[in-house]
Each structure stands twice: as C-alpha cells, then as structure tokens.
Amino acid sequence: MSEARLPYEHIRVVEFTHMVMGPTCGMVLADLGAEVIKVEPIGHGREGDSTRQLIGSGAGFFPLFNRNKKSVALDLQTAEGKQAALRLIATADIVSENFKPGTMKKLGLDYDSLKQLNPRLVYISHKGFLPGPYDHRTALDEVVQMMGGLAYMTGRPGDPLRAGTSVNDIMGGMFGAIGAMAALAQRERTGRGQEVQAALFENNVFLVAQHMMQFAVTGVPAAPMPARISAWAVYDVFEVRDGDQIFLAVVSDTAWAIFCDAFGFDDLKSHPRLASNNERVRARDWMMPQLRERLKDFSAAELSALFEKHALPFAPITRPQDLLDDPHLKATGGLAPMRLPDGRATQTVLLPLTLDGQRPGVRSDPPRLGQHNRELLAQLGYTSAEIDALGAPLSDRSTPPIPS
C-alpha cells in the first residue's frame, strides 16, 4: 500500500510516550499513515525512551511499537527544550502521552495548557485508571490483571496467572487510537479538538465483561478458565504421540458426527449418553478419558491433517518464535522486513487488518535517538547552531544492541 493511500497521511502526531501503551497508540496511527514524531527525553541521565535499553521480556518493546515514527530528542527540563516541544506541538493534530498523572501538567504540556496554543488539538492521555478513587495509584499491566479479574480467570483456582503478553497495554493503546480517530471525525464538524482518555484498568474490565455479564444473566460466578464447565463437549488440549500436544474442538452435533465418522468411532456416535452437545458436556468425566486414550497414539501432524480435511477446529501448540516461520503469515504478508536501530535486519508483525486488500506496512524502521532533530527542527525555523545547542550531534546517536 502506498503512503498516499493511507488514511491518516495528512495527520501529524507528537507523542510523549514510553513503554507499551502510549507507543502502541502511536504505532497504530503511524501504520495508518500519520506522521508520528516521538519526543524522547535527554539530559539528567536520560537517554531517550527507556525501552531502548530493556532486556529480557522487554527487549522487543521498542522495535515493535516504534516503527514508522520519527525521533526528536529534547531536554524538556530546560526552557529551550520545552520551547522546541511547544513549537512542534503547534503544528500537530494529535498529542499523545502516557506519563504519570501530573507529569505533563508540571511541564506545562497538559491538555488545558496546550488547547490555548492549538484549539484544534486532539490530546490522548493514557493512564492506569480513568479519573476516580484509584487514579492516584501506579498501574502496570500485571497490576490491573490481578485487580480486574483477568488473572483470576486465566489461572487455575487459587493460582492467579497473568496473561502471556501485555494485553492491557496493547489494547489500551488501541482504544486511545480509536478515541483519537473519533475525535478527529468530530473535529471535522466542530473545528475543535478534545481530550481523549484511555486506561489500563478500565480496559481490563472490558476484557472480563463477558464473565461479569455471565454472572448478571445466570447468577452463577464464572469459574477460572482451566476449571470452567465448557459450553462445548470437546474443547481441550490432548497429549499425543512423542509427547506432543494439540488443541482439538468439536463444538456442534454436526461436527460430532463428522468427528466420529472420520475416526471410525461408531460406538460413540450412536451412544445414547452422547446424543447432543449438552449431553456430551454432562458426560465429559466419562467421555474425555476415552477420547484421550483413543487419540494418544496419533501424531500431532496426523490429527492436524484429519481435522483440517474435515473442517474441524484444531491448533498446534505454537511458541511465539515459531511464528516467524509460519507459512500463512509469510504467504499473506503478515510479516515485514525491518532493520533494528543497531542495524540488524529482522522481521516484524504488521497490524492484523487489510485496507483495500493490503496490509499497512513498514515505511520506516524504528528511529535512532534524535535521528530527526535536524530535519524537524529546521522545519520549525531553527538554525543549525540552535539545533546543535539543543543537543547535537543527536542525528548521529545510536542505540546499543538489543540483548538476546
């Protein structure tokens, strides 16, 4: 997809973000064509977005969530750095931030201050909690998963377990982007911007709302997912030959007949205790051990082939790194080449959508710290000497290699 065809190619975003939630919002807007300018802090011991230096589970944060962006490095604690940020904001359609409550106000970069400078500005604030009794607390994805019911639903009874990815940070950033899109559409009618707020806790509550509603409808509390009474009789992970595992599902009476025919299980197909899905659910304690015994000598590949042949749901148990070689992702363009800030080539995952049949791609690699200072500040009227005084030679700053 060419840049000219992207829906937000005329929109400028200035983001003051770090970690995952705020950068995700900017990545979504950038992938959809917006010019996203990441203002990164320097001075006083700071060297840009702290995720540039993270190791372990955070090593992928910066390169994933900061593609298609430009980097300007400024010391916002100085009058000169703050003035440069304000001049940049004066040209923006959107400002996005995800710092602790009060941080942007202290810098004079909160919405109430900036709307005086730019009444058309859309301001996205990503927080732990929407305004209320909890908004003074420090939130993390794991914190809100624990207090918001998701860890309870994910783990076994008595063993709360966080989800295996930053679900609230990522989804919360997406809701920030959705809010910004709505605010831009409203601005077309009113000519005025507005503040958009998104929050981790409220996002998590939205994720577990189906379980809240289940209780409201039935009066029965939702059980943790590993202990739940499934709505489907066959909906589980099976241990098979060579110690492999595979998820298999049979979720309707028609599918049950197809499954039994495919494997020659005529006795199960005709058994009166297994005549309907609800009866099979009630008979799970008796039925599932039989199915596990009958399927254990098949290989995962054989089961996959049979289930695929008969259009029955199945899934191999896949590790994230294996997806880099997934044939479907490779064939459909779900992975795109990208260069890390340290120069290494890799692949990255694109947005899970198409526009006019094409995936919005990588137009520019994750930026080096301050890579675009000279370009963007010159556009604002700064001389070369003034740009140097703000932190030169920032255009030559590099990022340490990301540890494996």
C-alpha positions, -999 to 999 in steps of 0.1 A, spaced: 0 0 0 15 33 -10 18 60 16 -5 84 -4 -34 59 0 -31 56 38 -60 72 56 -40 94 81 -11 105 59 -22 142 64 -22 139 102 8 149 125 11 132 159 36 144 186 39 117 212 55 118 247 53 81 254 73 52 267 69 15 275 40 -1 256 6 16 260 13 50 245 37 37 219 11 12 207 -13 41 201 13 59 181 22 28 162 -14 22 151 -17 58 139 17 56 122 10 24 104 -22 40 91 -1 68 76 2 95 103 35 113 107 43 103 143 71 123 160 84 107 192 98 133 216 124 115 237 139 128 269 177 136 271 198 151 298 198 145 335 210 109 329 182 101 305 189 87 270 156 85 253 127 61 257 139 37 285 126 7 265 156 12 241 178 -4 268 154 -30 282 165 -67 283 146 -99 289 108 -97 281 111 -60 273 137 -64 246 111 -63 219 92 -33 231 110 -5 213 115 -21 179 79 -34 177 60 -3 189 81 25 174 83 16 137 71 42 112 80 70 136 105 99 138 126 107 169 133 141 183 154 142 214 149 172 238 156 181 273 122 192 285 136 204 318 152 234 300 134 264 287 149 259 253 138 222 251 103 230 262 100 258 237 111 235 209 84 210 220 57 237 221 67 249 186 64 213 174 30 208 191 17 240 174 20 221 141 3 189 154 -31 174 151 -26 150 179 -6 149 211 -3 115 229 12 109 263 13 81 289 33 95 318 23 95 355 -6 118 364 7 154 369 39 149 349 26 167 318 10 195 338 42 201 356 59 205 322 31 228 310 22 202 284 -12 191 297 -43 195 276 -56 226 294 -24 244 286 -20 231 251 -55 238 239 -48 275 244 -19 271 219 -38 249 195 -76 247 199 -79 221 172 -56 197 191 -67 162 199 -49 151 231 -47 114 241 -39 107 277 -31 70 285 -33 63 322 -36 34 347 -71 45 357 -97 69 345 -104 98 369 -118 84 402 -108 69 435 -80 48 420 -64 74 398 -36 82 422 -23 46 421 6 34 399 -7 8 375 10 -18 354 -5 -44 331 0 -71 358 -15 -49 385 -47 -44 366 -49 -80 355 -48 -90 392 -73 -65 404 -95 -66 373 -104 -103 373 -83 -114 343 -55 -132 363 -83 -150 383 -99 -162 351 -66 -172 334 -51 -192 362 -62 -224 380 -83 -219 411 -61 -204 438 -34 -197 413 -40 -164 396 -19 -160 365 -13 -130 342 -18 -134 305 13 -142 285 15 -108 268 9 -71 275 -28 -74 267 -40 -43 286 -11 -20 275 -16 -30 238 -54 -30 238 -54 2 259 -32 19 233 -56 7 206 -85 23 224 -65 55 226 -61 54 189 -98 47 184 -107 76 206 -83 99 186 -100 88 153 -134 96 168 -121 130 180 -107 138 145 -140 129 129 -158 152 154 -133 180 147 -143 179 111 -178 190 122 -169 214 151 -134 227 143 -124 219 178 -102 193 194 -107 175 227 -90 153 252 -93 115 249 -85 93 279 -78 56 279 -68 35 309 -54 1 318 -79 -8 345 -110 1 325 -95 -18 295 -91 -49 317 -126 -46 330 -138 -45 294 -119 -77 287 -136 -96 315 -170 -80 309 -183 -112 293 -178 -130 326 -194 -102 346 -224 -104 322 -225 -142 326 -230 -136 363 -256 -109 358 -276 -133 335 -272 -166 353 -264 -156 389 -236 -181 388 -200 -168 391 -177 -175 362 -151 -202 371 -114 -197 361 -109 -209 326 -89 -240 335 -117 -251 358 -147 -239 338 -175 -260 326 -171 -256 289 -200 -249 267 -185 -275 243 -180 -311 250 -147 -315 232 -127 -283 236 -93 -292 251 -56 -299 247 -47 -335 241 -14 -353 248 -4 -373 217 24 -394 203 60 -383 210 49 -361 239 34 -335 216 2 -315 224 -26 -303 202 -58 -284 208 -89 -301 194 -125 -288 193 -159 -304 184 -185 -278 190 -217 -289 174 -238 -320 169 -230 -320 132 -192 -317 140 -195 -346 164 -209 -368 137 -182 -358 113 -155 -364 140 -168 -398 149 -170 -408 112 -135 -395 105 -120 -417 133 -144 -446 130 -159 -441 164 -193 -456 155 -199 -467 191 -195 -431 204 -216 -417 176 -245 -439 185 -242 -439 222 -273 -425 239 -253 -406 265 -236 -386 237 -266 -378 215 -263 -340 219 -237 -314 228 -252 -307 262 -254 -344 270 -218 -348 260 -209 -319 283 -226 -337 312 -207 -369 302 -173 -353 300 -159 -371 331 -166 -404 313 -162 -394 277 -129 -374 278 -107 -402 292 -119 -424 264 -111 -399 238 -77 -392 252 -69 -429 252 -81 -434 216 -62 -404 203 -29 -407 222 -12 -428 195 -18 -404 167 9 -378 160 0 -341 161 6 -339 124 -18 -368 117 -45 -352 138 -40 -318 122 -44 -333 88 -76 -352 97 -91 -322 114 -82 -299 86 -96 -324 60 -129 -324 77 -130 -287 86 -129 -293 123 -112 -267 146 -77 -276 157 -44 -259 167 -9 -270 173 7 -256 205 30 -230 190 58 -209 206 60 -173 196 93 -176 179 79 -203 156 55 -178 141 84 -161 124 84 -191 100 46 -195 99 36 -203 63 3 -184 65 19 -153 79 46 -154 52 22 -160 24 -3 -133 34 23 -106 42 17 -106 79 55 -103 85 76 -75 71 113 -69 69 126 -42 92 160 -30 105 166 -26 142 182 6 155 215 -12 159 215 -21 122 204 -58 123 178 -70 99 147 -87 113 110 -93 106 82 -76 124 44 -82 127 20 -59 109 -14 -47 120 -40 -75 118 -61 -58 91 -61 -50 54 -71 -18 37 -83 -23 1 -68 -58 3 -34 -47 15 -16 -47 49 -3 -13 61 34 -19 61 67 -6 74 76 27 58 105 35 81 125 15 107 124 23 144 144 55 147 177 62 163 175 85 192 172 121 179 175 109 143 151 136 131 161 165 152 178 183 124 150 177 98 121 186 120 136 215 140 148 231 108 112 230 96 102 250 127 128 277 118 157 267 140 191 274 126 218 247 125 236 263 155 203 264 175 197 227 167 232 218 179 226 238 211 195 217 218 215 185 219 238 180 189 250 158 175 218 139 181 214 128 145 244 105 150 233 89 182 229 52 180 212 26 202 231 -2 220 224 -36 205 193 -53 220 204 -82 241 192 -116 230 
